[in-house]
Amino acid sequence: MPPGSPWRTWINRVLALGPSRLAIGLALVVVLVSLALPFWSLGRVAGTDQDIISFSWTTTTTDRYRGGAWDGTSILPYASSQPVLAGLTFRAVGSALGTAYLLDLVLFVVLAVVLALFSMEYGRTMPTLSLLMVSLIVLGVALIALFYPVVAIPGDATRDVGTFTIGGFWGAQGTSGPAAVWSWGPGLGWWFLLVGVVLGTVGAVLPYVKSIRAMIPSPPPGWRPPS
């Protein structure tokens, strides 16, 4: 790569952000992508027929397979009176996911504010206590956004399905019907959110850790640990 190439200049500018702002910037991208992806999925297999439902912010997407071949895809809003599958409308799940995506959006805003703060001169000279408060705010919002759907969706899904109890965010269960098996788990959006939570938390905590380390006095010249 030539020394003056645009790619090298761009890479140097990115690296100049430092590990904290770089991690938060990546977290913003990942969280933004998660907003466009489904947070949960539910599948039903009966014999050679299979239906896979992906739950997004305002709609459900159902992919139907009959005899192992794709038979069509339908997209319905949660407010629709038309059943998504087997007479089910999943309105309770839709309500829970609306809150989950809203919390995801709040996390995106919080990370954007923290990134702007750390890019200002004041943010670079913030006292240790203030950095601790920023870290705790980011961590609290991130954990709430990440675990709210894990806690809320199973109960609401059970309320919608009504034929059996969904015991967790991940799982599979057969029914008393003819060879019908249900399976469920987090969608791709939730996994992206998990990555964004890790990156955002690390980026918010790094300045605090750096401030703590700066408070530790350096050993005097020539000092050596006792043997």
C-alpha positions in Angstrom: 0.0 0.0 0.0 1.6 3.3 -1.1 2.4 5.7 1.8 0.1 8.4 0.6 -2.8 6.2 -0.5 -6.4 7.1 0.6 -6.8 3.8 2.4 -3.8 4.4 4.6 -5.0 7.9 5.4 -8.4 6.6 6.3 -7.0 3.8 8.4 -4.7 6.2 10.3 -7.7 8.5 11.0 -9.7 5.5 12.4 -6.8 4.3 14.6 -6.3 7.9 15.8 -9.7 7.7 17.5 -8.2 5.4 20.2 -9.6 2.1 21.4 -12.5 3.6 23.4 -14.0 5.7 20.7 -13.3 3.0 18.1 -15.1 0.4 20.2 -18.1 2.7 20.7 -18.2 3.6 17.0 -18.3 -0.1 16.0 -21.0 -0.7 18.7 -23.1 2.0 17.1 -22.8 0.4 13.7 -23.7 -3.1 15.1 -26.6 -1.8 17.1 -27.9 0.1 14.1 -27.8 -3.1 12.1 -29.6 -5.0 14.9 -32.6 -2.6 14.6 -33.2 -3.8 11.1 -33.1 -7.6 11.9 -35.5 -9.9 13.7 -35.0 -10.3 17.4 -36.8 -13.7 17.8 -37.9 -16.6 15.7 -40.4 -19.4 16.1 -40.6 -22.6 14.1 -43.2 -25.3 13.7 -42.6 -28.7 12.0 -45.5 -31.1 11.3 -44.5 -34.0 9.2 -42.9 -32.7 6.0 -44.3 -29.2 6.5 -42.3 -26.5 8.2 -43.1 -22.9 9.1 -40.5 -20.4 10.3 -41.6 -17.1 11.7 -39.2 -14.2 12.2 -40.3 -11.4 14.6 -39.1 -7.9 13.7 -40.0 -4.5 15.1 -43.5 -4.1 13.6 -44.0 -7.2 11.4 -43.8 -11.0 11.3 -42.2 -12.8 8.4 -43.4 -16.4 7.8 -41.5 -18.7 5.5 -43.5 -21.8 4.5 -42.0 -25.1 3.4 -44.1 -27.9 2.1 -42.6 -31.3 1.4 -39.1 -29.8 1.8 -39.7 -27.1 -0.8 -40.3 -23.4 -0.3 -44.0 -22.6 -0.6 -44.1 -18.9 0.0 -43.4 -16.0 2.4 -45.9 -13.7 4.1 -45.3 -10.5 6.0 -47.9 -9.3 8.4 -48.0 -6.4 10.9 -48.7 -7.3 14.5 -52.0 -5.3 14.4 -53.3 -7.4 11.5 -56.4 -9.6 12.2 -55.1 -12.2 9.8 -53.5 -15.1 11.7 -49.8 -15.6 11.2 -49.9 -19.4 11.7 -52.5 -21.9 12.9 -54.9 -19.2 14.0 -52.2 -17.3 16.0 -51.7 -13.5 15.7 -48.8 -13.0 18.2 -50.0 -9.6 19.4 -48.5 -10.0 22.9 -45.1 -10.9 21.4 -45.4 -7.9 19.1 -45.9 -5.6 22.1 -42.9 -7.1 23.9 -40.8 -6.7 20.8 -41.9 -3.1 20.3 -40.5 -2.3 23.8 -37.3 -4.4 23.1 -36.6 -2.5 19.9 -37.3 0.8 21.6 -34.7 -0.1 24.3 -32.3 -1.0 21.5 -32.9 2.5 20.0 -32.3 4.1 23.5 -29.0 2.2 23.7 -28.0 3.6 20.3 -28.7 7.1 21.4 -26.8 6.7 24.7 -23.8 5.3 22.8 -23.9 8.2 20.3 -24.0 10.7 23.2 -21.1 9.0 24.9 -19.1 8.9 21.7 -19.7 12.7 21.2 -18.7 13.3 24.8 -15.5 11.4 24.6 -14.7 13.3 21.4 -14.9 16.7 23.2 -12.0 18.2 25.2 -14.1 18.0 28.4 -14.7 14.3 27.8 -10.9 13.7 27.6 -10.3 15.3 30.9 -13.3 14.1 32.9 -12.7 13.2 36.6 -12.7 9.6 37.5 -16.1 9.7 39.3 -17.7 11.1 36.2 -16.2 8.4 34.0 -17.5 5.8 36.4 -21.0 7.3 36.2 -20.8 7.2 32.4 -19.7 3.6 32.4 -22.5 2.6 34.8 -25.1 4.3 32.6 -23.9 2.6 29.5 -23.7 -0.8 31.2 -27.2 -0.4 32.8 -28.9 0.6 29.5 -27.0 -2.1 27.6 -28.0 -4.9 30.0 -31.6 -3.8 30.1 -31.8 -3.7 26.3 -30.1 -7.1 26.0 -32.1 -9.0 28.6 -35.5 -7.5 28.4 -36.6 -9.7 25.4 -35.1 -12.7 27.1 -37.3 -12.1 30.1 -40.5 -10.7 28.4 -40.9 -12.8 25.3 -41.4 -16.3 26.7 -44.4 -15.3 28.8 -46.0 -13.3 26.0 -45.4 -16.1 23.5 -47.1 -18.5 25.8 -50.0 -16.2 26.1 -50.3 -16.0 22.3 -49.7 -19.7 21.5 -51.8 -20.9 24.4 -51.3 -24.7 23.7 -48.1 -25.2 25.7 -45.8 -23.2 27.9 -42.7 -21.7 26.4 -40.1 -22.0 29.1 -37.3 -19.7 27.9 -35.8 -17.6 25.2 -34.3 -20.8 23.6 -36.1 -24.1 23.4 -38.1 -26.8 21.6 -41.1 -28.7 22.5 -43.5 -31.3 21.0 -47.2 -31.1 21.2 -50.0 -33.6 21.6 -50.8 -33.1 18.0 -49.7 -35.3 15.0 -45.9 -35.0 14.8 -45.9 -31.3 15.6 -42.7 -29.8 17.0 -42.2 -26.2 18.0 -38.7 -24.6 18.3 -37.8 -21.0 19.2 -34.8 -18.9 19.9 -33.1 -15.4 19.4 -33.1 -13.9 16.0 -30.0 -12.5 14.2 -30.9 -9.0 15.5 -30.5 -10.1 19.2 -27.0 -11.6 18.4 -26.0 -8.4 16.8 -27.2 -6.5 19.9 -25.1 -8.8 22.1 -22.0 -7.9 20.1 -22.9 -4.2 20.3 -23.4 -4.4 24.1 -20.0 -5.9 24.5 -18.3 -3.4 22.3 -20.2 -0.4 23.8 -19.5 -1.5 27.3 -15.8 -2.0 26.7 -15.6 1.4 25.0 -17.3 3.2 27.9 -15.3 1.4 30.6 -11.8 1.9 29.1 -11.5 5.7 29.9 -12.5 4.9 33.5 -9.9 2.1 33.8 -7.3 4.4 32.2 -8.1 7.1 34.8 -7.8 4.7 37.6 -4.4 3.6 36.4 -3.3 7.2 36.1 -4.0 7.7 39.8 -1.6 5.0 40.8 1.8 6.7 41.5 4.8 5.5 39.5 7.6 3.8 41.5 10.7 6.0 42.1 13.6 5.7 39.7 15.7 2.7 40.3 13.1 1.0 42.5 12.9 -2.8 42.2 10.4 -5.2 43.8 11.8 -7.1 46.7 13.1 -10.5 45.9 
